[in-house]
Amino acid sequence: LKRSRSRKEYSFEEKLSVVESYLTSELSYQELALQMGINNPSMLARWVNDFKIAGPDALRPHRKGRKKTLSTSQSRETEAQVQHTEVDTRAEHVKELEDELLKLRIENAVLKELRRLRLEDEAKRRGLRTSSSVSEDNSN
């Protein structure tokens, strides 16, 4: 037997007929593989083994690789929920920022008024000091 470098896929019907031929005849795996044109007799042995364990369904092709975790409709729903949640959180964040801005503007106005009053008070005190020192100078 010569091993093929390319992978040939066999249909369910082909596998089933080969397995039935093996089970009804007295041929070895190697002889049956030559007769059926299958390059790998161990593959035939695996088919027979699988058939004996799980029946004909074991010979049906099955998907390889990782299974999808979400169907497309579920993923679309999830995306819509995420976008809706993002909009909600963005709106909440904007509201929080606006509240903080208002608070800071009020605080800023209060601080400006306190500064103005303090400067005004200091100016009055300086005016009193200068006027009292001027009156002292006049008395001499």
N, CA, C and O atoms as CSV, one atom per row, in Angstrom:
chain,resi,resn,atom,element,x,y,z
A,1,LEU,N,N,0.831,-1.194,0.000
A,1,LEU,CA,C,0.000,0.000,0.000
A,1,LEU,C,C,0.866,1.244,0.000
A,1,LEU,O,O,1.896,1.317,0.672
A,2,LYS,N,N,0.429,2.194,-0.754
A,2,LYS,CA,C,1.155,3.454,-0.833
A,2,LYS,C,C,0.319,4.532,-0.138
A,2,LYS,O,O,-0.854,4.725,-0.457
A,3,ARG,N,N,0.929,5.216,0.797
A,3,ARG,CA,C,0.215,6.260,1.532
A,3,ARG,C,C,0.106,7.519,0.680
A,3,ARG,O,O,1.063,7.943,0.033
A,4,SER,N,N,-1.061,8.088,0.700
A,4,SER,CA,C,-1.313,9.300,-0.070
A,4,SER,C,C,-0.936,10.516,0.768
A,4,SER,O,O,-1.134,10.529,1.983
A,5,ARG,N,N,-0.402,11.519,0.122
A,5,ARG,CA,C,-0.048,12.740,0.834
A,5,ARG,C,C,-1.258,13.662,0.989
A,5,ARG,O,O,-1.290,14.506,1.884
A,6,SER,N,N,-2.244,13.498,0.122
A,6,SER,CA,C,-3.436,14.340,0.239
A,6,SER,C,C,-4.512,13.602,1.025
A,6,SER,O,O,-4.628,12.378,0.967
A,7,ARG,N,N,-5.283,14.374,1.750
A,7,ARG,CA,C,-6.343,13.773,2.564
A,7,ARG,C,C,-7.596,13.614,1.724
A,7,ARG,O,O,-8.110,14.581,1.163
A,8,LYS,N,N,-8.082,12.387,1.645
A,8,LYS,CA,C,-9.339,12.145,0.954
A,8,LYS,C,C,-10.406,11.968,2.011
A,8,LYS,O,O,-10.218,11.235,2.982
A,9,GLU,N,N,-11.510,12.630,1.822
A,9,GLU,CA,C,-12.614,12.480,2.759
A,9,GLU,C,C,-13.617,11.507,2.162
A,9,GLU,O,O,-13.979,11.599,0.990
A,10,TYR,N,N,-14.051,10.582,2.988
A,10,TYR,CA,C,-14.990,9.562,2.552
A,10,TYR,C,C,-16.372,9.900,3.083
A,10,TYR,O,O,-16.526,10.356,4.217
A,11,SER,N,N,-17.385,9.667,2.236
A,11,SER,CA,C,-18.755,9.966,2.646
A,11,SER,C,C,-19.247,8.916,3.638
A,11,SER,O,O,-18.621,7.872,3.821
A,12,PHE,N,N,-20.358,9.206,4.263
A,12,PHE,CA,C,-20.964,8.287,5.223
A,12,PHE,C,C,-21.292,6.956,4.544
A,12,PHE,O,O,-21.052,5.892,5.113
A,13,GLU,N,N,-21.842,7.016,3.327
A,13,GLU,CA,C,-22.232,5.800,2.608
A,13,GLU,C,C,-21.017,4.943,2.278
A,13,GLU,O,O,-21.069,3.719,2.401
A,14,GLU,N,N,-19.923,5.578,1.858
A,14,GLU,CA,C,-18.695,4.832,1.547
A,14,GLU,C,C,-18.168,4.126,2.796
A,14,GLU,O,O,-17.818,2.946,2.747
A,15,LYS,N,N,-18.112,4.842,3.896
A,15,LYS,CA,C,-17.617,4.246,5.141
A,15,LYS,C,C,-18.494,3.078,5.570
A,15,LYS,O,O,-17.987,2.030,5.968
A,16,LEU,N,N,-19.814,3.260,5.490
A,16,LEU,CA,C,-20.744,2.222,5.916
A,16,LEU,C,C,-20.609,0.973,5.055
A,16,LEU,O,O,-20.633,-0.144,5.571
A,17,SER,N,N,-20.466,1.158,3.742
A,17,SER,CA,C,-20.333,-0.019,2.866
A,17,SER,C,C,-19.022,-0.753,3.131
A,17,SER,O,O,-18.990,-1.983,3.092
A,18,VAL,N,N,-17.938,-0.021,3.401
A,18,VAL,CA,C,-16.649,-0.658,3.695
A,18,VAL,C,C,-16.740,-1.440,5.005
A,18,VAL,O,O,-16.256,-2.569,5.089
A,19,VAL,N,N,-17.356,-0.845,6.025
A,19,VAL,CA,C,-17.485,-1.519,7.322
A,19,VAL,C,C,-18.349,-2.769,7.181
A,19,VAL,O,O,-18.013,-3.817,7.732
A,20,GLU,N,N,-19.463,-2.668,6.446
A,20,GLU,CA,C,-20.328,-3.837,6.243
A,20,GLU,C,C,-19.595,-4.926,5.471
A,20,GLU,O,O,-19.753,-6.111,5.764
A,21,SER,N,N,-18.794,-4.529,4.486
A,21,SER,CA,C,-18.005,-5.510,3.728
A,21,SER,C,C,-17.026,-6.229,4.644
A,21,SER,O,O,-16.853,-7.444,4.549
A,22,TYR,N,N,-16.389,-5.476,5.527
A,22,TYR,CA,C,-15.428,-6.093,6.449
A,22,TYR,C,C,-16.128,-7.078,7.383
A,22,TYR,O,O,-15.636,-8.182,7.618
A,23,LEU,N,N,-17.285,-6.665,7.913
A,23,LEU,CA,C,-17.986,-7.501,8.884
A,23,LEU,C,C,-18.603,-8.753,8.243
A,23,LEU,O,O,-18.746,-9.775,8.913
A,24,THR,N,N,-18.971,-8.687,6.953
A,24,THR,CA,C,-19.596,-9.843,6.298
A,24,THR,C,C,-18.586,-10.748,5.616
A,24,THR,O,O,-18.878,-11.918,5.364
A,25,SER,N,N,-17.409,-10.231,5.314
A,25,SER,CA,C,-16.400,-11.064,4.643
A,25,SER,C,C,-15.330,-11.483,5.634
A,25,SER,O,O,-15.323,-11.048,6.786
A,26,GLU,N,N,-14.444,-12.317,5.178
A,26,GLU,CA,C,-13.352,-12.802,6.033
A,26,GLU,C,C,-12.032,-12.122,5.666
A,26,GLU,O,O,-10.955,-12.622,5.990
A,27,LEU,N,N,-12.128,-10.978,4.987
A,27,LEU,CA,C,-10.923,-10.280,4.544
A,27,LEU,C,C,-10.288,-9.518,5.707
A,27,LEU,O,O,-10.971,-9.106,6.645
A,28,SER,N,N,-8.958,-9.340,5.625
A,28,SER,CA,C,-8.261,-8.528,6.626
A,28,SER,C,C,-8.434,-7.056,6.268
A,28,SER,O,O,-8.909,-6.716,5.184
A,29,TYR,N,N,-8.041,-6.196,7.195
A,29,TYR,CA,C,-8.124,-4.757,6.932
A,29,TYR,C,C,-7.304,-4.394,5.704
A,29,TYR,O,O,-7.747,-3.616,4.859
A,30,GLN,N,N,-6.119,-4.955,5.609
A,30,GLN,CA,C,-5.220,-4.617,4.514
A,30,GLN,C,C,-5.787,-5.084,3.174
A,30,GLN,O,O,-5.751,-4.342,2.192
A,31,GLU,N,N,-6.302,-6.293,3.130
A,31,GLU,CA,C,-6.861,-6.820,1.879
A,31,GLU,C,C,-8.078,-6.009,1.447
A,31,GLU,O,O,-8.220,-5.673,0.271
A,32,LEU,N,N,-8.950,-5.697,2.393
A,32,LEU,CA,C,-10.143,-4.921,2.063
A,32,LEU,C,C,-9.766,-3.498,1.636
A,32,LEU,O,O,-10.382,-2.935,0.731
A,33,ALA,N,N,-8.756,-2.922,2.288
A,33,ALA,CA,C,-8.305,-1.578,1.914
A,33,ALA,C,C,-7.794,-1.577,0.482
A,33,ALA,O,O,-8.083,-0.648,-0.272
A,34,LEU,N,N,-7.031,-2.614,0.087
A,34,LEU,CA,C,-6.545,-2.710,-1.291
A,34,LEU,C,C,-7.708,-2.857,-2.256
A,34,LEU,O,O,-7.738,-2.219,-3.308
A,35,GLN,N,N,-8.658,-3.693,-1.896
A,35,GLN,CA,C,-9.800,-3.967,-2.758
A,35,GLN,C,C,-10.662,-2.710,-2.952
A,35,GLN,O,O,-11.159,-2.464,-4.051
A,36,MET,N,N,-10.836,-1.924,-1.898
A,36,MET,CA,C,-11.694,-0.733,-1.965
A,36,MET,C,C,-10.940,0.525,-2.389
A,36,MET,O,O,-11.556,1.567,-2.616
A,37,GLY,N,N,-9.628,0.438,-2.497
A,37,GLY,CA,C,-8.846,1.599,-2.914
A,37,GLY,C,C,-8.598,2.589,-1.789
A,37,GLY,O,O,-8.451,3.788,-2.027
A,38,ILE,N,N,-8.552,2.086,-0.564
A,38,ILE,CA,C,-8.267,2.944,0.593
A,38,ILE,C,C,-6.793,2.784,0.919
A,38,ILE,O,O,-6.312,1.665,1.099
A,39,ASN,N,N,-6.077,3.889,0.996
A,39,ASN,CA,C,-4.624,3.842,1.163
A,39,ASN,C,C,-4.170,3.530,2.584
A,39,ASN,O,O,-3.017,3.152,2.791
A,40,ASN,N,N,-5.051,3.680,3.562
A,40,ASN,CA,C,-4.641,3.516,4.954
A,40,ASN,C,C,-5.527,2.481,5.655
A,40,ASN,O,O,-6.654,2.803,6.032
A,41,PRO,N,N,-5.045,1.252,5.837
A,41,PRO,CA,C,-5.874,0.226,6.472
A,41,PRO,C,C,-6.204,0.534,7.938
A,41,PRO,O,O,-7.221,0.062,8.446
A,42,SER,N,N,-5.375,1.304,8.612
A,42,SER,CA,C,-5.679,1.637,10.009
A,42,SER,C,C,-6.914,2.530,10.097
A,42,SER,O,O,-7.634,2.500,11.095
A,43,MET,N,N,-7.160,3.327,9.051
A,43,MET,CA,C,-8.361,4.150,9.020
A,43,MET,C,C,-9.593,3.246,8.936
A,43,MET,O,O,-10.606,3.505,9.586
A,44,LEU,N,N,-9.499,2.205,8.146
A,44,LEU,CA,C,-10.590,1.241,8.031
A,44,LEU,C,C,-10.834,0.565,9.386
A,44,LEU,O,O,-11.982,0.357,9.778
A,45,ALA,N,N,-9.763,0.225,10.095
A,45,ALA,CA,C,-9.883,-0.395,11.418
A,45,ALA,C,C,-10.573,0.560,12.393
A,45,ALA,O,O,-11.381,0.134,13.219
A,46,ARG,N,N,-10.256,1.834,12.296
A,46,ARG,CA,C,-10.890,2.825,13.175
A,46,ARG,C,C,-12.387,2.922,12.879
A,46,ARG,O,O,-13.196,3.023,13.801
A,47,TRP,N,N,-12.761,2.893,11.585
A,47,TRP,CA,C,-14.174,2.948,11.219
A,47,TRP,C,C,-14.926,1.753,11.803
A,47,TRP,O,O,-16.022,1.900,12.345
A,48,VAL,N,N,-14.328,0.576,11.685
A,48,VAL,CA,C,-14.969,-0.642,12.193
A,48,VAL,C,C,-15.121,-0.546,13.712
A,48,VAL,O,O,-16.174,-0.874,14.260
A,49,ASN,N,N,-14.082,-0.101,14.370
A,49,ASN,CA,C,-14.119,0.054,15.831
A,49,ASN,C,C,-15.208,1.036,16.253
A,49,ASN,O,O,-15.998,0.750,17.153
A,50,ASP,N,N,-15.243,2.192,15.600
A,50,ASP,CA,C,-16.254,3.203,15.912
A,50,ASP,C,C,-17.659,2.657,15.676
A,50,ASP,O,O,-18.572,2.909,16.462
A,51,PHE,N,N,-17.824,1.900,14.579
A,51,PHE,CA,C,-19.125,1.320,14.249
A,51,PHE,C,C,-19.563,0.334,15.330
A,51,PHE,O,O,-20.730,0.317,15.723
A,52,LYS,N,N,-18.635,-0.481,15.806
A,52,LYS,CA,C,-18.966,-1.467,16.845
A,52,LYS,C,C,-19.344,-0.778,18.159
A,52,LYS,O,O,-20.212,-1.261,18.886
A,53,ILE,N,N,-18.699,0.339,18.458
A,53,ILE,CA,C,-18.946,1.041,19.724
A,53,ILE,C,C,-20.232,1.869,19.670
A,53,ILE,O,O,-21.078,1.753,20.556
A,54,ALA,N,N,-20.386,2.708,18.630
A,54,ALA,CA,C,-21.480,3.684,18.610
A,54,ALA,C,C,-22.481,3.482,17.488
A,54,ALA,O,O,-23.423,4.266,17.369
A,55,GLY,N,N,-22.315,2.475,16.671
A,55,GLY,CA,C,-23.264,2.246,15.590
A,55,GLY,C,C,-22.957,3.106,14.378
A,55,GLY,O,O,-21.909,3.747,14.307
A,56,PRO,N,N,-23.889,3.116,13.416
A,56,PRO,CA,C,-23.640,3.824,12.151
A,56,PRO,C,C,-23.454,5.337,12.303
A,56,PRO,O,O,-22.790,5.964,11.478
A,57,ASP,N,N,-24.034,5.924,13.348
A,57,ASP,CA,C,-23.884,7.378,13.529
A,57,ASP,C,C,-22.435,7.786,13.762
A,57,ASP,O,O,-22.063,8.933,13.512
A,58,ALA,N,N,-21.622,6.859,14.237
A,58,ALA,CA,C,-20.211,7.171,14.484
A,58,ALA,C,C,-19.464,7.430,13.181
A,58,ALA,O,O,-18.399,8.048,13.184
A,59,LEU,N,N,-20.022,6.955,12.066
A,59,LEU,CA,C,-19.352,7.131,10.773
A,59,LEU,C,C,-19.751,8.435,10.085
A,59,LEU,O,O,-19.157,8.817,9.077
A,60,ARG,N,N,-20.739,9.103,10.622
A,60,ARG,CA,C,-21.167,10.377,10.018
A,60,ARG,C,C,-20.089,11.439,10.257
A,60,ARG,O,O,-19.419,11.437,11.289
A,61,PRO,N,N,-19.936,12.337,9.292
A,61,PRO,CA,C,-18.934,13.403,9.490
A,61,PRO,C,C,-19.379,14.334,10.616
A,61,PRO,O,O,-20.568,14.607,10.779
A,62,HIS,N,N,-18.420,14.809,11.378
A,62,HIS,CA,C,-18.711,15.753,12.452
A,62,HIS,C,C,-17.800,16.958,12.302
A,62,HIS,O,O,-16.704,16.873,11.748
A,63,ARG,N,N,-18.284,18.081,12.812
A,63,ARG,CA,C,-17.509,19.321,12.693
A,63,ARG,C,C,-16.276,19.264,13.567
A,63,ARG,O,O,-16.287,18.724,14.673
A,64,LYS,N,N,-15.222,19.834,13.039
A,64,LYS,CA,C,-13.986,19.912,13.807
A,64,LYS,C,C,-13.803,21.344,14.275
A,64,LYS,O,O,-14.395,22.276,13.730
A,65,GLY,N,N,-12.985,21.498,15.282
A,65,GLY,CA,C,-12.686,22.843,15.768
A,65,GLY,C,C,-13.575,23.234,16.922
A,65,GLY,O,O,-14.371,22.443,17.428
A,66,ARG,N,N,-13.417,24.459,17.316
A,66,ARG,CA,C,-14.126,24.975,18.480
A,66,ARG,C,C,-15.568,25.309,18.110
A,66,ARG,O,O,-15.831,25.858,17.040
A,67,LYS,N,N,-16.490,24.975,18.997
A,67,LYS,CA,C,-17.890,25.267,18.762
A,67,LYS,C,C,-18.149,26.740,19.024
A,67,LYS,O,O,-17.476,27.374,19.837
A,68,LYS,N,N,-19.144,27.269,18.316
A,68,LYS,CA,C,-19.527,28.657,18.538
A,68,LYS,C,C,-20.158,28.785,19.905
A,68,LYS,O,O,-20.929,27.922,20.326
A,69,THR,N,N,-19.835,29.853,20.593
A,69,THR,CA,C,-20.399,30.047,21.921
A,69,THR,C,C,-21.736,30.776,21.846
A,69,THR,O,O,-22.607,30.547,22.686
A,70,LEU,N,N,-21.913,31.641,20.869
A,70,LEU,CA,C,-23.157,32.379,20.708
A,70,LEU,C,C,-23.646,32.243,19.281
A,70,LEU,O,O,-22.850,32.256,18.343
A,71,SER,N,N,-24.949,32.113,19.114
A,71,SER,CA,C,-25.491,32.137,17.768
A,71,SER,C,C,-25.493,33.588,17.300
A,71,SER,O,O,-25.296,34.503,18.099
A,72,THR,N,N,-25.715,33.794,16.014
A,72,THR,CA,C,-25.661,35.163,15.497
A,72,THR,C,C,-26.776,36.012,16.080
A,72,THR,O,O,-26.569,37.197,16.343
A,73,SER,N,N,-27.962,35.432,16.291
A,73,SER,CA,C,-29.049,36.228,16.865
A,73,SER,C,C,-28.732,36.601,18.308
A,73,SER,O,O,-29.023,37.714,18.745
A,74,GLN,N,N,-28.133,35.665,19.050
A,74,GLN,CA,C,-27.761,35.966,20.433
A,74,GLN,C,C,-26.686,37.037,20.472
A,74,GLN,O,O,-26.719,37.921,21.327
A,75,SER,N,N,-25.728,36.963,19.546
A,75,SER,CA,C,-24.653,37.957,19.551
A,75,SER,C,C,-25.198,39.332,19.188
A,75,SER,O,O,-24.739,40.343,19.720
A,76,ARG,N,N,-26.184,39.377,18.277
A,76,ARG,CA,C,-26.784,40.669,17.931
A,76,ARG,C,C,-27.521,41.258,19.127
A,76,ARG,O,O,-27.431,42.456,19.399
A,77,GLU,N,N,-28.263,40.385,19.850
A,77,GLU,CA,C,-28.962,40.862,21.042
A,77,GLU,C,C,-27.971,41.382,22.072
A,77,GLU,O,O,-28.194,42.422,22.693
A,78,THR,N,N,-26.880,40.654,22.247
A,78,THR,CA,C,-25.859,41.052,23.209
A,78,THR,C,C,-25.252,42.391,22.806
A,78,THR,O,O,-25.043,43.258,23.654
A,79,GLU,N,N,-24.966,42.565,21.499
A,79,GLU,CA,C,-24.409,43.832,21.021
A,79,GLU,C,C,-25.383,44.975,21.288
A,79,GLU,O,O,-24.977,46.054,21.720
A,80,ALA,N,N,-26.678,44.736,21.027
A,80,ALA,CA,C,-27.679,45.776,21.253
A,80,ALA,C,C,-27.745,46.139,22.730
A,80,ALA,O,O,-27.846,47.316,23.078
A,81,GLN,N,N,-27.687,45.131,23.602
A,81,GLN,CA,C,-27.714,45.394,25.039
A,81,GLN,C,C,-26.486,46.181,25.467
A,81,GLN,O,O,-26.585,47.108,26.271
A,82,VAL,N,N,-25.331,45.813,24.931
A,82,VAL,CA,C,-24.094,46.507,25.279
A,82,VAL,C,C,-24.169,47.959,24.827
A,82,VAL,O,O,-23.793,48.865,25.570
A,83,GLN,N,N,-24.662,48.184,23.593
A,83,GLN,CA,C,-24.772,49.551,23.098
A,83,GLN,C,C,-25.762,50.348,23.945
A,83,GLN,O,O,-25.513,51.511,24.265
A,84,HIS,N,N,-26.886,49.724,24.309
A,84,HIS,CA,C,-27.881,50.403,25.140
A,84,HIS,C,C,-27.281,50.743,26.502
A,84,HIS,O,O,-27.491,51.836,27.028
A,85,THR,N,N,-26.539,49.802,27.061
A,85,THR,CA,C,-25.890,50.023,28.351
A,85,THR,C,C,-24.865,51.144,28.242
A,85,THR,O,O,-24.755,51.984,29.135
A,86,GLU,N,N,-24.105,51.152,27.127
A,86,GLU,CA,C,-23.111,52.211,26.930
A,86,GLU,C,C,-23.787,53.570,26.873
A,86,GLU,O,O,-23.291,54.537,27.451
A,87,VAL,N,N,-24.928,53.650,26.170
A,87,VAL,CA,C,-25.651,54.914,26.076
A,87,VAL,C,C,-26.116,55.339,27.463
A,87,VAL,O,O,-25.995,56.507,27.834
A,88,ASP,N,N,-26.655,54.375,28.237
A,88,ASP,CA,C,-27.104,54.687,29.592
A,88,ASP,C,C,-25.950,55.186,30.453
A,88,ASP,O,O,-26.074,56.198,31.142
A,89,THR,N,N,-24.833,54.473,30.411
A,89,THR,CA,C,-23.702,54.868,31.251
A,89,THR,C,C,-23.125,56.197,30.785
A,89,THR,O,O,-22.678,56.998,31.606
A,90,ARG,N,N,-23.130,56.439,29.487
A,90,ARG,CA,C,-22.647,57.728,28.988
A,90,ARG,C,C,-23.552,58.857,29.461
A,90,ARG,O,O,-23.072,59.907,29.888
A,91,ALA,N,N,-24.861,58.639,29.385
A,91,ALA,CA,C,-25.806,59.666,29.827
A,91,ALA,C,C,-25.634,59.934,31.319
A,91,ALA,O,O,-25.654,61.084,31.757
A,92,GLU,N,N,-25.465,58.867,32.094
A,92,GLU,CA,C,-25.242,59.032,33.532
A,92,GLU,C,C,-23.947,59.793,33.793
A,92,GLU,O,O,-23.891,60.656,34.669
A,93,HIS,N,N,-22.916,59.469,33.031
A,93,HIS,CA,C,-21.620,60.124,33.204
A,93,HIS,C,C,-21.733,61.612,32.862
A,93,HIS,O,O,-21.193,62.460,33.574
A,94,VAL,N,N,-22.433,61.921,31.776
A,94,VAL,CA,C,-22.622,63.323,31.390
A,94,VAL,C,C,-23.382,64.067,32.490
A,94,VAL,O,O,-23.033,65.196,32.835
A,95,LYS,N,N,-24.419,63.432,33.036
A,95,LYS,CA,C,-25.194,64.059,34.120
A,95,LYS,C,C,-24.310,64.320,35.334
A,95,LYS,O,O,-24.379,65.393,35.934
A,96,GLU,N,N,-23.478,63.343,35.698
A,96,GLU,CA,C,-22.561,63.519,36.831
A,96,GLU,C,C,-21.598,64.672,36.574
A,96,GLU,O,O,-21.330,65.475,37.468
A,97,LEU,N,N,-21.079,64.751,35.348
A,97,LEU,CA,C,-20.144,65.830,35.015
A,97,LEU,C,C,-20.830,67.194,35.062
A,97,LEU,O,O,-20.245,68.172,35.529
A,98,GLU,N,N,-22.071,67.256,34.578
A,98,GLU,CA,C,-22.799,68.525,34.631
A,98,GLU,C,C,-23.057,68.951,36.077
A,98,GLU,O,O,-22.935,70.129,36.413
A,99,ASP,N,N,-23.417,67.983,36.933
A,99,ASP,CA,C,-23.628,68.299,38.355
A,99,ASP,C,C,-22.344,68.814,38.998
A,99,ASP,O,O,-22.362,69.783,39.756
A,100,GLU,N,N,-21.235,68.155,38.685
A,100,GLU,CA,C,-19.947,68.574,39.243
A,100,GLU,C,C,-19.572,69.970,38.746
A,100,GLU,O,O,-19.049,70.787,39.503
A,101,LEU,N,N,-19.846,70.233,37.464
A,101,LEU,CA,C,-19.551,71.546,36.898
A,101,LEU,C,C,-20.353,72.636,37.614
A,101,LEU,O,O,-19.809,73.691,37.943
A,102,LEU,N,N,-21.633,72.386,37.855
A,102,LEU,CA,C,-22.464,73.359,38.556
A,102,LEU,C,C,-21.928,73.619,39.960
A,102,LEU,O,O,-21.843,74.768,40.394
A,103,LYS,N,N,-21.568,72.555,40.666
A,103,LYS,CA,C,-21.025,72.680,42.021
A,103,LYS,C,C,-19.744,73.521,42.008
A,103,LYS,O,O,-19.564,74.397,42.853
A,104,LEU,N,N,-18.864,73.251,41.051
A,104,LEU,CA,C,-17.599,73.993,40.974
A,104,LEU,C,C,-17.823,75.456,40.607
A,104,LEU,O,O,-17.101,76.327,41.092
A,105,ARG,N,N,-18.807,75.741,39.762
A,105,ARG,CA,C,-19.105,77.133,39.415
A,105,ARG,C,C,-19.604,77.898,40.641
A,105,ARG,O,O,-19.220,79.044,40.872
A,106,ILE,N,N,-20.472,77.238,41.425
A,106,ILE,CA,C,-20.973,77.882,42.652
A,106,ILE,C,C,-19.822,78.130,43.620
A,106,ILE,O,O,-19.704,79.213,44.193
A,107,GLU,N,N,-18.974,77.115,43.796
A,107,GLU,CA,C,-17.825,77.245,44.695
A,107,GLU,C,C,-16.906,78.370,44.227
A,107,GLU,O,O,-16.404,79.145,45.041
A,108,ASN,N,N,-16.688,78.459,42.929
A,108,ASN,CA,C,-15.837,79.501,42.360
A,108,ASN,C,C,-16.433,80.887,42.625
A,108,ASN,O,O,-15.711,81.819,42.982
A,109,ALA,N,N,-17.745,81.017,42.449
A,109,ALA,CA,C,-18.400,82.312,42.695
A,109,ALA,C,C,-18.280,82.707,44.164
A,109,ALA,O,O,-18.029,83.873,44.472
A,110,VAL,N,N,-18.457,81.740,45.082
A,110,VAL,CA,C,-18.339,82.022,46.518
A,110,VAL,C,C,-16.921,82.476,46.846
A,110,VAL,O,O,-16.737,83.450,47.576
A,111,LEU,N,N,-15.926,81.784,46.319
A,111,LEU,CA,C,-14.533,82.146,46.595
A,111,LEU,C,C,-14.193,83.530,46.042
A,111,LEU,O,O,-13.465,84.291,46.679
A,112,LYS,N,N,-14.713,83.854,44.867
A,112,LYS,CA,C,-14.473,85.189,44.298
A,112,LYS,C,C,-15.092,86.271,45.183
A,112,LYS,O,O,-14.488,87.320,45.409
A,113,GLU,N,N,-16.303,86.006,45.679
A,113,GLU,CA,C,-16.970,86.982,46.548
A,113,GLU,C,C,-16.207,87.148,47.854
A,113,GLU,O,O,-16.046,88.270,48.335
A,114,LEU,N,N,-15.727,86.031,48.447
A,114,LEU,CA,C,-14.927,86.122,49.674
A,114,LEU,C,C,-13.659,86.929,49.437
A,114,LEU,O,O,-13.274,87.742,50.278
A,115,ARG,N,N,-13.021,86.715,48.322
A,115,ARG,CA,C,-11.793,87.456,48.001
A,115,ARG,C,C,-12.096,88.944,47.865
A,115,ARG,O,O,-11.355,89.786,48.372
A,116,ARG,N,N,-13.189,89.259,47.176
A,116,ARG,CA,C,-13.566,90.664,46.997
A,116,ARG,C,C,-13.830,91.328,48.351
A,116,ARG,O,O,-13.395,92.453,48.595
A,117,LEU,N,N,-14.551,90.616,49.231
A,117,LEU,CA,C,-14.849,91.178,50.553
A,117,LEU,C,C,-13.581,91.356,51.384
A,117,LEU,O,O,-13.432,92.360,52.081
A,118,ARG,N,N,-12.673,90.393,51.314
A,118,ARG,CA,C,-11.424,90.493,52.070
A,118,ARG,C,C,-10.590,91.668,51.564
A,118,ARG,O,O,-10.049,92.436,52.360
A,119,LEU,N,N,-10.486,91.807,50.261
A,119,LEU,CA,C,-9.727,92.937,49.705
A,119,LEU,C,C,-10.367,94.273,50.090
A,119,LEU,O,O,-9.673,95.243,50.393
A,120,GLU,N,N,-11.673,94.303,50.071
A,120,GLU,CA,C,-12.392,95.518,50.458
A,120,GLU,C,C,-12.112,95.862,51.927
A,120,GLU,O,O,-11.864,97.017,52.273
A,121,ASP,N,N,-12.157,94.846,52.767
A,121,ASP,CA,C,-11.889,95.022,54.194
A,121,ASP,C,C,-10.460,95.509,54.413
A,121,ASP,O,O,-10.224,96.416,55.211
A,122,GLU,N,N,-9.507,94.905,53.700
A,122,GLU,CA,C,-8.105,95.334,53.824
A,122,GLU,C,C,-7.936,96.772,53.353
A,122,GLU,O,O,-7.172,97.537,53.943
A,123,ALA,N,N,-8.633,97.133,52.314
A,123,ALA,CA,C,-8.536,98.507,51.808
A,123,ALA,C,C,-9.079,99.496,52.840
A,123,ALA,O,O,-8.512,100.573,53.024
A,124,LYS,N,N,-10.160,99.140,53.504
A,124,LYS,CA,C,-10.714,100.016,54.549
A,124,LYS,C,C,-9.732,100.164,55.696
A,124,LYS,O,O,-9.539,101.263,56.216
A,125,ARG,N,N,-9.110,99.060,56.092
A,125,ARG,CA,C,-8.138,99.122,57.186
A,125,ARG,C,C,-6.958,99.996,56.797
A,125,ARG,O,O,-6.484,100.783,57.617
A,126,ARG,N,N,-6.482,99.882,55.592
A,126,ARG,CA,C,-5.368,100.723,55.145
A,126,ARG,C,C,-5.784,102.186,55.138
A,126,ARG,O,O,-5.018,103.075,55.512
A,127,GLY,N,N,-7.000,102.406,54.709
A,127,GLY,CA,C,-7.514,103.786,54.696
A,127,GLY,C,C,-7.582,104.350,56.097
A,127,GLY,O,O,-7.260,105.521,56.299
A,128,LEU,N,N,-7.987,103.564,57.061
A,128,LEU,CA,C,-8.035,104.015,58.449
A,128,LEU,C,C,-6.633,104.258,58.978
A,128,LEU,O,O,-6.388,105.238,59.681
A,129,ARG,N,N,-5.728,103.376,58.643
A,129,ARG,CA,C,-4.354,103.542,59.124
A,129,ARG,C,C,-3.731,104.810,58.546
A,129,ARG,O,O,-3.101,105.593,59.258
A,130,THR,N,N,-3.916,104.990,57.276
A,130,THR,CA,C,-3.320,106.177,56.669
A,130,THR,C,C,-3.986,107.440,57.189
A,130,THR,O,O,-3.322,108.452,57.415
A,131,SER,N,N,-5.288,107.381,57.377
A,131,SER,CA,C,-5.969,108.578,57.886
A,131,SER,C,C,-5.595,108.838,59.348
A,131,SER,O,O,-5.485,109.995,59.756
A,132,SER,N,N,-5.400,107.786,60.138
A,132,SER,CA,C,-4.996,107.993,61.527
A,132,SER,C,C,-3.558,108.486,61.589
A,132,SER,O,O,-3.233,109.307,62.447
A,133,SER,N,N,-2.712,108.022,60.727
A,133,SER,CA,C,-1.337,108.500,60.725
A,133,SER,C,C,-1.272,109.928,60.200
A,133,SER,O,O,-0.410,110.699,60.622
A,134,VAL,N,N,-2.153,110.286,59.304
A,134,VAL,CA,C,-2.198,111.651,58.787
A,134,VAL,C,C,-2.680,112.592,59.893
A,134,VAL,O,O,-2.150,113.691,60.049
A,135,SER,N,N,-3.665,112.168,60.643
A,135,SER,CA,C,-4.160,113.016,61.736
A,135,SER,C,C,-3.105,113.182,62.823
A,135,SER,O,O,-3.037,114.236,63.455
A,136,GLU,N,N,-2.286,112.165,63.049
A,136,GLU,CA,C,-1.208,112.275,64.019
A,136,GLU,C,C,-0.172,113.272,63.526
A,136,GLU,O,O,0.376,114.048,64.309
A,137,ASP,N,N,0.090,113.249,62.244
A,137,ASP,CA,C,1.060,114.176,61.679
A,137,ASP,C,C,0.547,115.622,61.788
A,137,ASP,O,O,1.341,116.533,62.022
A,138,ASN,N,N,-0.728,115.839,61.626
A,138,ASN,CA,C,-1.317,117.173,61.693
A,138,ASN,C,C,-1.288,117.732,63.122
A,138,ASN,O,O,-1.200,118.947,63.298
A,139,SER,N,N,-1.358,116.900,64.111
A,139,SER,CA,C,-1.372,117.360,65.496
A,139,SER,C,C,0.016,117.849,65.924
A,139,SER,O,O,0.092,118.583,66.910
A,140,ASN,N,N,1.047,117.517,65.297
A,140,ASN,CA,C,2.394,117.939,65.668
A,140,ASN,C,C,2.694,119.245,65.112
A,140,ASN,O,O,3.789,119.767,65.320
